[in-house]
Amino acid sequence: LGATGAKRKEKGEEQRGGNDCPVRLLNPNIAKMKEDILYHFNLTTSRHNFPALFGDVKFVCVGGSPSRMKAFIRCVGAELGLDCPGRDYPNICAGTDRYAMYKVGPVLSVSHGMGIPSISIMLHELIKLLYYARCSDVTIIRIGTSGGIGLEPGTVVITEQAVDTCFKAEFEQIVLGKRVIRKTDLNKKLVQELLLCSAELSEFTAVVGNTMCTLDFYEGQGRLDGALCSYTEKDKQAYLEAAYAAGVRNIEMESSVFAAMCSACGLQAAVVCVTLLNRLEGDQISSPHNVLTEYQQRPQRLVSYFIKKKLSKA
């Protein structure tokens, strides 16, 4: 797209110049496009002024459900002093029911659905949005829920490494029939900053550990209560204990592709998830609704505090 100022770089990387840490696209085809339709966001470069709409974005938070991400934008808005009674936050993606997007000040909040395919689609379009908006120095954080391993329910896990189901810090995808493997690096400085913020808040327990990303909620995570189960309880316990020994402290279904894509495109990324249960003790989430609601607010409070702290130093 000529309007974005894209230029050909080595190894096919598309990148703008002039910013400290610009968002980059690793796709030479983008520069040839006259228009880019971000279909799942109901946004297009021909009808929307991306720099005007999103150019001030410095923090992006993504999570599974639209309602949770709307709650987060209210939370961070209040933390930053930008919220007021009766204020509404319109869904920027109101023309589609795939994802929801909200904005307050320099913070963007986006839902991504469940699992690798859903968050991957969202990330492709989100990263292009940030690129077209000419954003730089962007921090992106996934906030969500997870199953813990050896942790009390309600513990917040700040991910050190996103690992696959074989405990490898990599994301594998089949592209044109061939295996493509990308590293799942997360920003180490960001991990420590978030851990320090949790200590300053002193509202709940937070730990740093590896997060295992699976392709499924039931068999993929060793549950015994799905419609299918091809292993014994002894097999399950042995696997979860091996995961714990490998440094895994929680399990979810998005972190590996999130880490791989954000790292490749120049985004400082982190994953902050609360644990809803200890998987060494069971498979079903049985805590009362009000308890689960409070648990789900913990990553929101931590990340809101982190953003306020970062902006106060800017």
Steps between C-alpha positions, in 0.01 A plus 500: 500500500662819383335705774679307772850586385608137482840426350667173409747379762738206507350153537161630387435703815263795470585781740459873535790716598520791739367344824692346787323162502251494212255221441622295204343258256694205362306495174627667178157461337346771718684780314329397174146530636290806417256417777510267798171375641529388862193286451457363853525852648273658237773758433669592172785730405288670233217602735675550834781736601712262706755760624217726620310216666785300650824695459531578872474136612785387725336211684284221360332245724333194353281238663248232416154649545351833384336563838828449685683739269230764543533457877874545462469825305279635780756383756797661328297812421425543871864433590616770259233748609334492157176333605191682623150393613284398208782499247449248224777325312374422149616182330727613215429168325123529540445403134616144568427244771842332481700729727441805718733798535496788747728798554572751775794739472808311381353159592332259259302201629416217258328163539653197327268207559625157605798308367792547263301539174276772642775708661724453195241652265450790740876561536561513125246779467593674826870516410414639156272756666785618724733511199261709290444730800878557511517394864834455671626374837186290543460262794246220455377283786267200496285488813289197570421186695680168519532174685778499758747224575603483865357844576209617712199618298513876454877511454608728215766355269728735307634291215876455471483273195208377294557130432323236294360170627848346480630787718696660214515880473380506140188531287456259211268569208446320170538753215449377142545144624830572675587535868587856603638545851523838671646584839264606776714771657341739748650822633702413813510859626123521471463183708703652783317832480166323532626290790615818679159658439329199657720537808415870521128426470528222759142385435559139388774247437684530169775271373721473193490168316467330165158482336405193297289575193279215378276441199204381707332553837426134573734224376765755402522606864474150643146533634304189596153653457466557124290308247819313404784381723779273376711477818477414869502724805849370574614607151351845554669550836837390363471747211402794719780421743745492208366838389554640849856364503558682168402829662140511377270672749186545293321380187300694241446502122641822352842595637730328249371664183456828689865499607627389157309760298560793733872431525536471121323832445693709753242514778598477866274221622394339826239251617322543835242234591325409822460134595143382563593161647795275582506232229690261725187484714226482236363595160176689559472867588271492802563827686193725550426755229584798720838347586581434134397856410743641756776269376447623143539861614849437639692513169296809409598679821865406465527611138303821563740586782797420275371727222436788742850463641660498154304805385589694815869458410456597134 
